[in-house]
């Protein structure tokens, strides 16, 4: 059963990587054959309510990206420690030490995950409003997934969703494949835009 899960997870990761490579390769191929205007049109960065052409608020995008990294660092550390404890052939004392370390880092750092993600939501929406691009919809798709994950986390943390829905919200929010897909779509979408 365990081998089956690893096989399925590996196939999903390969599919996501292939999906990302497909879009990245088309963007690169477009640049090399002189059809740059297909992806880079004159008015693609224009914002309807501003009179000047805007290449996008890169500062907001950078802030959102770095905060996303910082906000999810405790979760990544926890997954790495749990994975090491589960799959590595370690002594019992070391496993207990790692479990205690995980408990301490969660206690000290999980507030970053709870509150920085809400800040990221505001900054990412500001970035999107100030730099919409007409050449691809991938950044918007990634933003929708991010908003969904953050909203589900907010509902779970503050117990604002019905009890029957809470289990499914938790399963969706904690699914690493969804987070990796969001990261891949945002990365590829921004590579195409740039």
KOLDREN-882369 format. One line per 3 residues: their letters; for each residue y, z, x of C-alpha. Coordinates in steps of 0.2 Angstrom, whole numbers, plus 5000, padded with zeros to 4 digits. Layout:
A	Y:Z:X  ...
// end
This chain:
XXX	5000:5000:5000  5012:5005:5014  5008:4988:5023
XXX	5012:4979:5007  5030:4987:5006  5034:4983:5024
XXX	5028:4964:5021  5039:4963:5005  5054:4971:5014
XXX	5052:4960:5029  5052:4944:5018  5068:4950:5009
XXX	5077:4953:5025  5072:4936:5031  5078:4928:5015
XXX	5094:4937:5016  5096:4931:5034  5092:4914:5029
XXX	5104:4914:5015  5118:4920:5027  5113:4907:5040
XXX	5114:4893:5027  5132:4896:5023  5137:4899:5041
XXX	5129:4883:5047  5137:4873:5034  5154:4880:5039
XXX	5151:4877:5057  5144:4859:5054  5160:4856:5044
XXX	5171:4860:5058  5162:4849:5071  5163:4833:5060
XXX	5181:4833:5057  5181:4837:5039  5191:4854:5041
XXX	5201:4850:5026  5186:4852:5015  5185:4871:5019
XXX	5204:4873:5024  5215:4865:5011  5234:4866:5012
XXX	5236:4877:4997  5220:4888:4998  5229:4904:5004
XXX	5243:4903:4992  5246:4917:4980  5253:4912:4963
XXX	5266:4926:4962  5272:4924:4980  5283:4910:4985
XXX	5277:4909:5003  5260:4904:5010  5250:4919:5015
XXX	5235:4918:5026  5230:4935:5019  5233:4953:5023
XXX	5221:4955:5038  5227:4973:5041  5220:4978:5024
XXX	5204:4969:5027  5202:4977:5045  5206:4994:5037
XXX	5193:4992:5023  5180:4986:5036  5182:5000:5048
XXX	5182:5013:5033  5167:5005:5026  5158:5008:5043
XXX	5164:5026:5044  5160:5030:5026  5142:5025:5027
XXX	5139:5032:5044  5131:5048:5037  5120:5038:5026
XXX	5114:5027:5041  5111:5042:5052  5101:5050:5038
XXX	5090:5035:5036  5087:5033:5054  5083:5052:5056
XXX	5071:5051:5041  5063:5035:5047  5060:5042:5064
XXX	5052:5058:5057  5041:5048:5045  5035:5034:5057
XXX	5037:5040:5075  5023:5050:5082  5033:5066:5086
XXX	5028:5084:5089  5030:5095:5074  5044:5105:5082
XXX	5054:5089:5086  5052:5084:5068  5059:5100:5062
XXX	5073:5099:5074  5077:5082:5067  5076:5087:5049
XXX	5088:5102:5053  5100:5090:5062  5100:5078:5047
XXX	5103:5093:5035  5118:5098:5046  5125:5081:5048
XXX	5124:5078:5029  5133:5094:5026  5147:5090:5038
XXX	5149:5072:5035  5144:5067:5017  5161:5070:5011
XXX	5166:5055:5021  5154:5045:5011  5160:5052:4994
XXX	5179:5050:4996  5181:5036:5009  5172:5024:4998
XXX	5185:5027:4984  5199:5024:4997  5190:5008:5002
XXX	5189:5002:4984  5208:5003:4983  5211:4995:5000
XXX	5198:4981:4997  5206:4977:4980  5223:4976:4989
XXX	5216:4965:5002  5209:4953:4989  5225:4953:4979
XXX	5235:4948:4994  5224:4935:5001  5213:4926:4988
XXX	5205:4910:4995  5200:4895:4984  5188:4888:4997
XXX	5173:4900:4993  5169:4913:4981  5158:4923:4992
XXX	5171:4937:4997  5174:4939:4978  5155:4941:4975
XXX	5154:4954:4989  5168:4963:4982  5160:4964:4965
XXX	5144:4971:4972  5155:4984:4982  5164:4989:4966
XXX	5148:4991:4957  5140:5001:4971  5155:5012:4973
XXX	5157:5015:4954  5138:5019:4952  5140:5032:4967
XXX	5156:5039:4958  5146:5041:4942  5132:5049:4951
XXX	5142:5061:4962  5153:5068:4948  5139:5067:4934
XXX	5149:5056:4923  5135:5044:4917  5122:5048:4904
XXX	5106:5057:4910  5095:5043:4905  5105:5030:4915
XXX	5107:5042:4930  5090:5038:4938  5093:5019:4937
XXX	5110:5021:4944  5104:5031:4958  5090:5019:4962
XXX	5103:5004:4962  5116:5014:4972  5103:5019:4986
XXX	5094:5002:4988  5097:4997:5006  5093:4979:5002
XXX	5108:4978:4990  5120:4985:5003  5113:4973:5016
XXX	5116:4959:5005  5133:4964:5001  5137:4966:5019
XXX	5130:4948:5023  5139:4940:5008  5156:4948:5014
XXX	5153:4943:5032  5148:4925:5028  5161:4923:5015
XXX	5175:4929:5028  5167:4917:5041  5169:4902:5029
XX	5187:4907:5025  5192:4909:5043
// end
